[in-house]
Amino acid sequence: MIKAFKRLLAFIAGILVVFGAAKTLFNWLARSENDEYEVWSDDEEREDA
């Protein structure tokens, strides 16, 4: 019973680590200046749309 509880806690901790790493990756990508997938490349095109 205790072994199953420890495994469950380890699994939950692993999931939290994966989500934390994904969040960090997405935040790093969001602040990157060279965004190749940006919809508008500058403010003038954004105003025209």
C-alpha positions in Angstrom: 0.0 0.0 0.0 2.8 2.4 0.9 4.7 1.4 -2.2 1.7 2.2 -4.4 1.3 5.6 -2.7 5.0 6.4 -3.2 4.7 5.4 -6.9 1.6 7.6 -7.3 3.4 10.6 -5.7 6.4 10.0 -8.0 4.1 9.8 -11.0 2.4 13.1 -10.1 5.8 14.8 -9.4 7.0 13.6 -12.8 3.9 15.0 -14.5 4.5 18.4 -12.7 8.1 18.4 -13.9 7.1 17.8 -17.5 4.4 20.6 -17.4 6.9 22.9 -15.7 9.5 22.3 -18.4 6.9 22.8 -21.1 5.8 26.1 -19.6 9.4 27.3 -19.3 10.0 26.3 -23.0 6.9 28.2 -24.2 7.8 31.3 -22.1 11.3 31.2 -23.6 9.9 30.9 -27.1 7.5 33.7 -26.5 10.2 36.2 -25.5 12.4 35.3 -28.4 12.9 38.2 -30.7 13.3 36.0 -33.9 9.8 34.7 -34.1 9.6 33.0 -37.6 5.9 32.1 -37.0 4.8 35.7 -36.3 1.6 36.7 -38.1 2.7 40.3 -38.6 6.3 41.2 -39.1 6.0 44.8 -38.1 3.5 47.4 -36.8 2.6 48.8 -40.2 1.3 45.5 -41.5 -0.6 45.1 -38.2 -2.4 48.5 -38.7 -3.4 47.5 -42.3 -5.0 44.3 -41.3 
